[in-house]
C-alpha cells in the first residue's frame, strides 16, 4: 500500500495502530489531526496562496530618510495589526537602519524610516506591507 500525505493521518488506521499498542486517550488528538491535515491538503490542492489567507495591503511609497510621512491606506477603517513591513528598497544600496510607524488621529499611517547611505536624490522608494 502506497502511503500518501492524505493517508498519513487517516484517523481509522492511526487509531487502530494505537489500539494495538494499548495507548489510551489519544482519539481526540488523532481525530483533530486527521481533520486538520485534510483541510490543509484540500487547501494545498486548491492552490491557496498567501494572498488568500492574509488580510493585508501593499503600498509603494517614496520616503525621505528620517522624515515622518503620512500614507493613506486603502483599508482606512482598519488598524494595522501590530505589523508594517518594509519589503524592498530602491535604490537597493539604501539599507534601512531605523523604522517606526503609528496611526494618526485622522486615520493615516505615519512612517519614519532611516536609510544608510542616504541616496543623492534623498528619496528611497519602498514597498510597505501593512497587515490587518
Protein Blocks (a to p, Z undefined) as FASTA:
>chain_A
ZZdfklmmgmklmmmmmmmnopghklmmmmmmmmmmmmmmmmmmnopafklmpccddddd
dddehiacddddfklmbccehiacdfbdcdfklccfbdcddddfkopacdddddddddfk
lpacddddddZZ
